[in-house]
Amino acid sequence: MREPRPGRGTRRGEPTFSKDDYEALAAFRFALRRFLSFSAHGARQTGITPQQHQLLLAIKGMPGRAWASLSEVARGLQVSHHAAVGLVDRSERARLVRRSVDPDDRRQVRVSVTPRGEAILARLVARNRSELRSLRQALRLPFLEDAVAERRITGRRTSTVRPTTPRGEADRVTRQRRGARLQPRGRRHRYWSWRKRSSRTVW
């Protein structure tokens, strides 16, 4: 059985990728695993778990505020609500986060980072940023960048297209179509039919 040529799909409609695309994707996933392993090792060195590090970053990274609700914590970490509550409980005992009642809605609990948690998080962020700089090239996917650039160019071309029909002509066509709509076939009949079907009047 003949093997498919590199970069070509085996059937019609299948996506096609070159060997360079596969190599770039493999390098990207390796860089992700390498960074996650590096980040987890750094968290353990500071005396916290990788999950607690992710919790601190999720809370501190909330847009426009420095706290998060339990549902936002669960969504940010992609865990269940029960797992988020357990993680917050353990982090609160470790003096990494604190709970407080929302003054606007007393049914909601706010989770914020303590000064101790902020100090640990700052050290981990500084450490991880240096690692990310070394992985910058591996985290770039050329075929994804080409697709984004092509979409941007296509969007600009589409936005510059203008209708070729003059506005006055378009309005005239619209009025003609409206005039060809339902017309009464007779005075004694209260039903409607298309004008094109019959021009005979029924009495």
Summary of the structure (lengths in Angstrom):
residues: 203
radius of gyration: 31.6
end to end distance: 77.8
largest distance: 96.3
contacts: 468
relative contact order: 0.09
helix: 54%
strand: 8%
